[in-house]
Amino acid sequence: MKLPRDLSGGDLVRALKRLGYKQTRQTGSHVRMTISAPRQAHLTVPLTRAIPAGTLAALIKDAAIHLETTVDDILSRIR
């Protein structure tokens, strides 16, 4: 599945909340998202208008690893 090119940082934060992540802190223009199950993990999301493709791919890959699922599954849940 292709990465969305117009996904903003706020959109990604909302999508990660639907997946079980919680916003634990914000420093400047970056938000730290934390999930506790199946094990504790953190993602740092930049609050930009459009997240660069490489950054978005890395964040989605990390989320897929922590949730023990595939990248395509995460992308289908985000949209």
N, C-alpha and C positions, 0 to 999 in steps of 0.2 A: 504494500500500500504506500502511496506517495505521502510525503510530509506536507502538511499545510504550510503555505508560504506567508499567510497573513495572520498567523496566530500571535496574539499579543501576550505579554507577560501576565496580565490580569486574567485573560482567557485561560491560560495554562494553570494558573493558581486555582481558579474555579473548577477546572477539570480534575486537577489532582485532589481537590477536596471531595469530589464525587467518588474518587477511587479509594478514599480512606485516609489521605494525608491531612495533616492539620498545620495551620500556619503557626509557627512557634516564635518567630521574631522577624523584624524588618530592620535593616540597616541601610539607610539611604534608598537607593533604587533596587535593592535586592531583597527578596523574601526567602526565608528558610522554611521549607516544608519538611515535616517529620511524620513518619509512620512507625507504629509500634509492632504491628503484626505482619508477617510471621516473626520478624525480628526488627529491631529499631534501625532505621535508615533515614538519611537526610538528603534533600535536594535543595539547591540554591537556584532560585528562578529570578532572572533579571526582569525588571518591570519596564520593558521597552515596547514600542508600538508593534514591532514585528521582530520576533526572536530570530536571530540568524540560523540558517539551516543546520549548520554543524552543531551549534549549541542545543538546538531543539532535538536533534537526533541523539545526542549524548544524554540529555535529560530523559527522553522517552526510553532509551535503552536501559538506563539505570533503574527507572521505575519498573520496567518489565522484569529485570533481574530480581529486584526486591519483592515484587508481587508474584514471582515464579510463574510468569506467563510470557506470551510472545509480544514483540513490538507491534505486530499487526492488531493484536487484541487491544493493546493500549490505544493505538490510533483510532480504532473503531469506537472505543468508549469516549474518546476526547471529542469526536465530531458530533 
